[in-house]
């Protein structure tokens, strides 16, 4: 439900909040999501390389990997709950305090994972606490993204909203590079004789989790300097803040919630296949029961980082494209390309190191092109007084349909395909087709007034 226009001089005078400097908007929206995604990716990498050995060691190694991915997916289930909780705070109390709270929750949970005992030390208490902290990570991330996107888009200059919206999106590739870069440094300092060395399993994997606390301190300091956007301040002045934003958005904007959820589906499936499944497939020995590519861990992570550089580049490029051509038109063509990419999954993986590198570069480039415009598209679907809740719920419900199950389904399809990831690629193409339908049904939001 849109707020009524503010037409009286008194109402206008009640909006004292100054505009944030552009440099502060860009840095605050980007650094927060960088930290949040860093924390999230530290777990994603450990879910493949460490946790199957330390937290789910009994029985078949495939079962251990699936169990580790199941905990990874548990955080995705917690994300919509976080979106509702932090969205409620963000739409009622403001973006600034809510963003600080979500960042602290994520940082503390990640830091404490680095101190967890293993299964061999305390039995099933180890995976239980891992699940609890993982749920806390997902809960916090559920409130982080939409707030960061709103800081960027509600403070963007006219005609540059999609470009500004790419800066919180840029936190995803930056967080991935930092997280995996630290894993590589640790691996270099602890050279392995096999797939995973003893020192790395004993304590090396904990360092990236501990490191997160320093990044959180920087992020909190930056965000405490923010002021509220004029759009939110105007909503407060007009008296249109909702007591129950979730109820309002479910009642008045249910169509936008559904469309926003499916707009993100292909993006989530693509990203989590590229960052979790491909890492697992690439580092699994060629003589294993479910044969992989047999790359050494550090080598494949380095290859992935090169691919993620393209993720970052095309995330930034996608913003000006979406501002010029529109969000819907840009994403329609990118989604069609993802459909084709899914069908090329196996030929590229079977093409040796050149083919694998091409898969990583193409896949992550497409990821940047589909992820970048979402920073503007989802907030533009909703009015100011429910924007934090609406964009956050759409973004994070999609994480259940896409990201929560994608690694799990991919491993199952890999197993069912006799060790071939052919059906994994088909799965990606199918999810992209669903997103394509949603985009064709939806409307262009490029010229939406964010002050309403």
SEPA-181380 format. One line per 2 residues: number of its first residue (from 1); their letters; for each residue z, x, y of C-alpha. Coordinates in steps of 0.1 Angstrom, whole numbers, plus 5000, padded with zeros to 4 digits. Layout:
// residues N
NUM	a	Z X Y  ...
***
This chain:
// residues 452
1	xx	5000 5000 5000  4989 5016 5033
3	xx	5013 5018 5062  5006 4999 5094
5	xx	4990 5018 5122  5015 5033 5147
7	xx	5004 5018 5180  5034 5018 5203
9	xx	5044 5047 5225  5079 5046 5211
11	xx	5068 5049 5175  5046 5078 5184
13	xx	5074 5096 5202  5096 5094 5171
15	xx	5074 5119 5153  5088 5152 5165
17	xx	5076 5173 5135  5053 5201 5146
19	xx	5023 5211 5126  5028 5240 5102
21	xx	5007 5272 5111  4977 5274 5089
23	xx	4988 5308 5075  5021 5293 5065
25	xx	5005 5263 5049  4982 5284 5028
27	xx	5009 5309 5018  5036 5284 5010
29	xx	5013 5261 4989  4998 5291 4971
31	xx	5029 5312 4964  5049 5283 4949
33	xx	5022 5273 4924  5017 5310 4916
35	xx	5053 5314 4907  5054 5281 4888
37	xx	5022 5289 4868  5034 5324 4862
39	xx	5065 5310 4846  5044 5286 4826
41	xx	5019 5312 4814  5046 5336 4804
43	xx	5056 5310 4778  5020 5303 4769
45	xx	5014 5340 4760  5047 5343 4742
47	xx	5039 5312 4723  5010 5330 4706
49	xx	5024 5366 4704  5061 5363 4700
51	xx	5077 5330 4693  5061 5323 4659
53	xx	5078 5356 4647  5112 5351 4664
55	xx	5119 5314 4666  5098 5298 4638
57	xx	5097 5326 4612  5100 5307 4579
59	xx	5071 5295 4557  5034 5296 4564
61	xx	5024 5315 4595  5000 5287 4605
63	xx	5030 5263 4605  5049 5288 4627
65	xx	5021 5289 4652  5018 5251 4652
67	xx	5055 5248 4658  5053 5272 4687
69	xx	5025 5252 4702  5044 5220 4696
71	xx	5072 5234 4718  5045 5244 4743
73	xx	5033 5208 4743  5069 5194 4747
75	xx	5069 5207 4783  5037 5186 4790
77	xx	5056 5155 4778  5084 5163 4803
79	xx	5059 5168 4832  5053 5131 4839
81	xx	5091 5126 4840  5093 5154 4865
83	xx	5065 5139 4885  5084 5106 4888
85	xx	5117 5122 4897  5104 5147 4922
87	xx	5077 5123 4934  5105 5098 4942
89	xx	5123 5125 4962  5092 5137 4979
91	xx	5081 5103 4990  5116 5093 5002
93	xx	5132 5126 5014  5102 5147 5022
95	xx	5080 5174 5007  5100 5205 5018
97	xx	5133 5200 5000  5116 5186 4969
99	xx	5094 5217 4966  5124 5240 4969
101	xx	5143 5220 4942  5114 5221 4917
103	xx	5109 5258 4922  5145 5266 4916
105	xx	5146 5245 4884  5115 5262 4870
107	xx	5127 5297 4879  5162 5293 4864
109	xx	5148 5278 4832  5123 5307 4828
111	xx	5150 5333 4836  5173 5319 4809
113	xx	5146 5319 4782  5147 5357 4785
115	xx	5183 5357 4772  5179 5334 4742
117	xx	5190 5346 4708  5164 5345 4680
119	xx	5163 5324 4648  5175 5354 4628
121	xx	5206 5355 4650  5217 5319 4654
123	xx	5194 5299 4631  5180 5266 4644
125	xx	5200 5268 4676  5174 5293 4689
127	xx	5144 5269 4688  5167 5241 4700
129	xx	5176 5260 4732  5140 5271 4736
131	xx	5129 5234 4735  5156 5225 4762
133	xx	5145 5252 4786  5108 5245 4779
135	xx	5115 5208 4788  5131 5220 4820
137	xx	5100 5241 4828  5077 5211 4823
139	xx	5100 5188 4843  5099 5212 4872
141	xx	5062 5218 4871  5058 5180 4871
143	xx	5071 5180 4907  5056 5213 4919
145	xx	5019 5207 4919  5016 5175 4938
147	xx	5040 5187 4965  5021 5219 4970
149	xx	4988 5200 4971  5002 5177 4997
151	xx	5015 5206 5019  4979 5220 5019
153	xx	4959 5188 5023  4982 5169 5047
155	xx	4981 5200 5070  4944 5207 5066
157	xx	4919 5208 5095  4893 5181 5096
159	xx	4864 5187 5072  4883 5215 5053
161	xx	4907 5194 5032  4891 5204 4998
163	xx	4891 5240 5008  4927 5240 5018
165	xx	4934 5221 4986  4921 5250 4966
167	xx	4950 5273 4977  4977 5257 4956
169	xx	4951 5256 4928  4946 5294 4932
171	xx	4982 5297 4920  4970 5290 4884
173	xx	4947 5321 4881  4971 5343 4901
175	xx	5001 5333 4879  4981 5339 4848
177	xx	4970 5374 4859  5005 5384 4869
179	xx	5021 5371 4837  4996 5387 4814
181	xx	4994 5418 4834  5031 5423 4829
183	xx	5026 5418 4791  4999 5445 4791
185	xx	5021 5469 4810  5049 5464 4785
187	xx	5025 5468 4756  5012 5501 4771
189	xx	5047 5514 4775  5055 5502 4739
191	xx	5023 5512 4719  5020 5491 4688
193	xx	5011 5503 4653  5002 5468 4643
195	xx	4997 5434 4658  5031 5431 4674
197	xx	5055 5461 4675  5092 5461 4669
199	xx	5103 5471 4704  5082 5443 4719
201	xx	5097 5418 4696  5132 5432 4701
203	xx	5133 5431 4739  5099 5438 4756
205	xx	5089 5401 4756  5120 5392 4776
207	xx	5110 5413 4807  5084 5389 4820
209	xx	5109 5360 4819  5136 5381 4837
211	xx	5110 5392 4863  5105 5356 4874
213	xx	5138 5354 4893  5125 5379 4919
215	xx	5094 5358 4925  5114 5327 4928
217	xx	5136 5342 4956  5104 5350 4976
219	xx	5090 5315 4971  5122 5298 4982
221	xx	5124 5318 5014  5088 5310 5022
223	xx	5092 5273 5015  5124 5270 5035
225	xx	5104 5278 5066  5081 5248 5062
227	xx	5083 5217 5083  5072 5183 5072
229	xx	5036 5172 5077  5027 5148 5106
231	xx	5015 5123 5080  5049 5121 5063
233	xx	5068 5122 5096  5046 5093 5108
235	xx	5054 5073 5077  5091 5078 5083
237	xx	5088 5068 5120  5068 5037 5111
239	xx	5095 5026 5086  5071 5024 5057
241	xx	5089 5047 5033  5093 5029 5000
243	xx	5127 5026 4982  5109 5027 4948
245	xx	5076 5046 4952  5068 5044 4915
247	xx	5070 5006 4915  5048 5005 4946
249	xx	5022 5027 4931  5022 5009 4898
251	xx	5018 4976 4915  4992 4985 4942
253	xx	4975 5017 4930  4973 5013 4892
255	xx	4935 5017 4891  4938 5050 4910
257	xx	4965 5062 4886  4943 5056 4856
259	xx	4912 5072 4872  4931 5102 4884
261	xx	4945 5108 4850  4911 5109 4834
263	xx	4896 5129 4863  4919 5157 4851
265	xx	4914 5154 4813  4885 5178 4809
267	xx	4902 5203 4832  4933 5204 4811
269	xx	4916 5206 4778  4893 5234 4790
271	xx	4921 5254 4805  4945 5253 4776
273	xx	4918 5260 4750  4908 5290 4771
275	xx	4943 5303 4775  4961 5295 4743
277	xx	4936 5287 4715  4911 5314 4724
279	xx	4939 5340 4726  4952 5330 4692
281	xx	4917 5330 4677  4908 5362 4693
283	xx	4939 5381 4681  4941 5367 4646
285	xx	4930 5393 4619  4896 5388 4603
287	xx	4911 5389 4569  4938 5362 4576
289	xx	4938 5329 4558  4924 5314 4590
291	xx	4902 5343 4600  4900 5351 4637
293	xx	4881 5378 4656  4907 5405 4650
295	xx	4909 5419 4685  4940 5440 4694
297	xx	4964 5420 4715  4963 5441 4747
299	xx	4925 5444 4746  4920 5406 4744
301	xx	4946 5399 4771  4927 5423 4794
303	xx	4894 5406 4785  4911 5372 4794
305	xx	4923 5386 4827  4887 5396 4836
307	xx	4877 5360 4829  4905 5346 4850
309	xx	4893 5366 4880  4862 5344 4879
311	xx	4886 5314 4876  4901 5324 4909
313	xx	4867 5332 4926  4852 5298 4917
315	xx	4884 5280 4925  4879 5291 4961
317	xx	4842 5285 4961  4846 5250 4948
319	xx	4865 5239 4979  4837 5244 5005
321	xx	4812 5228 4980  4834 5197 4976
323	xx	4838 5195 5014  4800 5197 5018
325	xx	4787 5176 4989  4817 5155 4981
327	xx	4844 5156 4954  4827 5132 4930
329	xx	4792 5147 4932  4806 5183 4927
331	xx	4828 5174 4898  4801 5153 4881
333	xx	4778 5183 4878  4806 5206 4867
335	xx	4818 5182 4840  4783 5180 4826
337	xx	4783 5218 4824  4816 5216 4805
339	xx	4800 5192 4780  4773 5218 4773
341	xx	4798 5247 4772  4817 5230 4744
343	xx	4786 5230 4723  4781 5267 4729
345	xx	4816 5276 4719  4808 5290 4684
347	xx	4776 5308 4693  4794 5326 4720
349	xx	4824 5335 4698  4800 5348 4671
351	xx	4782 5370 4696  4804 5400 4694
353	xx	4823 5414 4724  4794 5405 4747
355	xx	4795 5369 4735  4832 5366 4737
357	xx	4833 5381 4772  4805 5356 4782
359	xx	4826 5328 4768  4857 5339 4788
361	xx	4837 5343 4820  4817 5311 4818
363	xx	4847 5291 4806  4870 5303 4833
365	xx	4843 5299 4860  4839 5263 4850
367	xx	4876 5260 4851  4877 5271 4887
369	xx	4850 5247 4897  4867 5217 4881
371	xx	4902 5226 4890  4897 5235 4927
373	xx	4886 5201 4940  4915 5184 4923
375	xx	4939 5197 4949  4922 5173 4974
377	xx	4908 5146 4952  4941 5134 4936
379	xx	4961 5132 4968  4932 5114 4985
381	xx	4935 5086 4960  4969 5074 4974
383	xx	4984 5063 5007  5010 5086 5023
385	xx	5041 5067 5013  5034 5070 4976
387	xx	5011 5100 4976  5036 5125 4961
389	xx	5044 5101 4932  5008 5088 4926
391	xx	4991 5122 4926  5019 5138 4906
393	xx	5019 5110 4879  4982 5111 4875
395	xx	4981 5149 4873  5009 5151 4848
397	xx	5002 5121 4825  4968 5138 4820
399	xx	4988 5169 4809  4999 5148 4779
401	xx	4965 5136 4770  4949 5170 4776
403	xx	4972 5200 4776  5001 5188 4754
405	xx	4979 5182 4724  4949 5205 4731
407	xx	4963 5237 4715  4978 5217 4685
409	xx	4945 5198 4679  4925 5230 4683
411	xx	4945 5248 4656  4942 5218 4633
413	xx	4905 5216 4638  4902 5253 4633
415	xx	4920 5249 4600  4900 5218 4590
417	xx	4868 5237 4598  4875 5264 4572
419	xx	4882 5290 4599  4853 5280 4622
421	xx	4861 5267 4657  4830 5246 4658
423	xx	4849 5213 4660  4871 5228 4687
425	xx	4840 5230 4709  4830 5195 4700
427	xx	4865 5183 4710  4861 5199 4744
429	xx	4827 5182 4749  4841 5148 4739
431	xx	4870 5151 4764  4846 5161 4791
433	xx	4824 5130 4785  4855 5108 4790
435	xx	4861 5126 4824  4825 5121 4833
437	xx	4828 5083 4827  4858 5082 4850
439	xx	4840 5101 4877  4810 5077 4875
441	xx	4834 5047 4879  4854 5063 4907
443	xx	4845 5064 4944  4841 5093 4968
445	xx	4872 5102 4987  4859 5129 5010
447	xx	4862 5108 5042  4896 5091 5033
449	xx	4921 5091 5062  4951 5111 5050
451	xx	4973 5097 5078  4974 5063 5061
***
